[in-house]
Amino acid sequence: MHFGWSSFGCMLKGGCSLSEGVEHDLTDMTKKLAEYINRGRMIGFREAREEPVMAVKPERSKVRPLTKMETYDGNFLAVDCSTRTLKRANNWGVYLMRVAYASVSGKKVDWGHRERMCTVVGDSYARRGLLQDRRVELESQMALDVLCKSDSVHYLFLDGPSFFGGKRKFRTFLYEKCKADGIRLLAVSKQSPTLHDEKGRDFIAAAYQISPYSMWVYHPMVEADKEKNLYGDVSIIKLCPDSPRLFRCDIMDYLTSGDIAELLSPLTCISEDPRCLGYPITLWLAHDFSTPSDSKLLYYNDLVEEALADTGLLDTLRLEELACNFPDALHGVKHPFRWERIERV
């Protein structure tokens, strides 16, 4: 199994240009796929395990109310990364990865993004794990770059659980930067299928039923354990009285000695946007900005086909695509990214 990747390209702000990084990615793509055609791929390889299941009995004593705040004099930063398929077959895939940041301070919003292409040789299971690892690498580096250029960030949101160090985990250099600068680093997950109560039921739903408050935090469900790469206390938050949505929120270990309710209450002022009621708008914006347009996806698809045609690989690889994409054709889907309106990774 092989992974095609290179250093980060230039940060784009709204516009569209082909960076040196993307040009390198195209060269890397043709190299990896030529090697695959000539040598094949490793069979039977399996990536690192998924995150561990956590099962505990909910305790009402761990539920604490949050204070509703109308405003907060500070800056909220979030990063997110999308992965869209440009071409795929049973044994390889070519992907566009777009990482974005969003910064919210009062009514002021700033944002930026980078786009890179990535080629992975392997079965679908292995490709998924490797892409997940590169996503968190991109997000970690994007967040670090923004922090190094700004001294006004008070909160940083990551998308996903607070696992740091190793494969499929955020990079520890980001944790160390936030700890050294006193930045409130929180990892918020869109969904949390590995959290269960003592009977194997969904813990988030169980916590909802025992809370007497309209806005609250359940802390901790599980305490941080760096020996297991878990750098934050696993908690559950409800940030808006008008929304039933709850989210896993991992609070970094260096923040847990203080008042947790006081730490999290400022999040209530950014969780009332009707587009994502109950979810911090900064995270929603980062997710939205990380979504490439169909025209951009078609542009990169054309770049891929041109590069493969120039190296004489296109016809052979197209036969492998045809062996994989008949279900797409049955549904009238010409490009695989048309299936991916909702990312479930």
C-alpha positions, 0 to 999 in steps of 0.5 A: 500500500502506498500513499501519495502526499507532499508538503502543504501548498499555499493558502487560498483565500476565496480565489482559485489557483494551481499551487506548486503543491498541487502540481507536485501531487499530480506528479506523485499521482502518476508515479504511484499509479504507474507503480501500481500498474507495474507491481500491483499492491500489498494484499491483506494489509490492515490499518490501525484500529478505530477509536476505542469504545467507552462505556460508563453509567451516567451519573446525575451528579456530574451534570452542571448548568451553563450560564447563557451569555449574549456576547463574549469579548474573544476570538473563536477559531475552528478548523475542518477538512473535507475529502472528495473522491475524484477517481476511484477503482477497487484498488486505488483512489484519487482524492481532493482534500480541502482544509479550512479555518473559520475565525469568529469574533463578535460579528466579524468572520475571517476564513481561509483554505488550502487544497491538495490532491492525494493518491492512495493505493489499497483497498477501500478499508485501508484507503479510509484509514490513511485518508483519515490520518492525512485529514487530521494532519492537515487540520493540525497544521492549518490550526498551527499556522493560523495560531502562529500568525495571530495572538488573539485566539481564545478558543480553538475547536477541533472536529473529532475526539481528542486523540493526539499522537500516532496514526489517525490522531491530531498532532501533538505539536498543536496541543503543545502550542495551545498549552504554552499559549493558554489557548482553550483547546476543545475537540467537538465531535459531530457524532459519537458512536463509541460512547455507551452507557453501562448497558451498551446504549447511546450515552449522549441520549442517556445523559440527556434524560438525566439532566434537569437543565436547559444548557449544561455540561456532563463532566467527565464521562472519561478522564484524559489518559495520555498513555492511551493518546486521549489528551482531553476529558470526555464530556457532553455539552448542550449549548442551546435551550431551544435545541435537543442537540448534544455533542461530545466535547473533549476538554484538554487536561490542562484546562480541567483544574478550573471551573468547567461551567465557566470555561464552556459558558461562552460557547452558548453565545455562538450556538444560536445560529438557525443554520446549526442551532445548538452547535458552535457556528465557528465549527459550522463555518469551517465545515462549510468553507471546507466544501469544494464546489462542483465546478472546482471538483470538475476542474481537478478531475480534468487535471487528473485525466490530463496528467494520466493521459500525458503519461499513458496511464489513463486507458488502463486505469479507466478499465479499472474504474469501469470494473468498479463504478457500474452501480454509479452508472445505474444511478446516472452518476458520472463522477464519484463525488456526486455521491458524497453530499454528506460525509460520514467519516 
